Amino acid sequence: MESVKGKVYRPALGLMFDDKVITAFSNLWRCLGNADFSTAVMDVLEAVCPTDSCGVLVFYRQRKPLSLLHRLPCGS
């Protein structure tokens, strides 16, 4: 396992359902249909695989992408 900027990136052949992942998925289901859904999706991704940043974009065929939400590292 390699540490990058204080985070541990662990290779896995399957998804480990530890307490952090279970809590994130539970919150995701609670947020279905709410404004907090996008943030809950990013929480699940962070619980499964630590990220440096995360974002939600809409891609169009004839226009540039639309950025809906970004989460940057603390202190940025």
N, C-alpha and C positions, 0 to 999 in steps of 0.2 A: 504494500500500500504506500502511496505517495502523498505527502502533504504539500498542498499548494495554498499559499496565503492563509495558513492556519486551518484549512479544511482537509479532511481525509477523503480521498477519492478511492473507493474500494471496488474492485472488479467483482461482478456477481453474475452467475449463470441464471439466477432466478431472483425474484423479488422477495426480499426479507421483510416480513410483516412484523416489525418490532413496534413498540408502543408509539414511537414518533410517527411512523407510517400509518398505523391504524387511526391515530388521532387526526391526522391530516385528511385521510379518506372520509372519516366520519363527518368532519367539518365540511368537506366538499359536498357530501350528500345533503347536509343541512342548508347549504347555500344555493342549491339548485333553484333557478328562477329569481334569485336575488342579485342585487348590485355587487355583492361581495364574491360572486362566483369566480371571476377572473383571478382575484387574489387567492382564493382557495385552491385553484388549479396550480398556481405558482407555489403555494405551500406544499402541495403533494409532490411536485417536481423536486423541490428542495429537500423534502424528506427522503425521497427515493435516491436522488443523486445530487449531492451538494453542487450549487451553481455559484458563479461569480455575479451573474446578473440574469434577469429574465424579462421577457416582454411578450406582449400580445399584439399581433399585427393582423390587418386585413389586407389580403393581396387581390388586386384587380388585374384584369387582362390588359386594359388600355390606359391605366393610370399608375402612378407610383403608389407604393404601399401606404396604408394609413396606420399610424401607431396609436393604439388604444391605451396601452398601459405599459409602464416599464418599472422594474424594481432594480435599483442600483445598489451596489455594496454600501454598507454603512460608512460614512465619512467621505463619500464622493460628492 
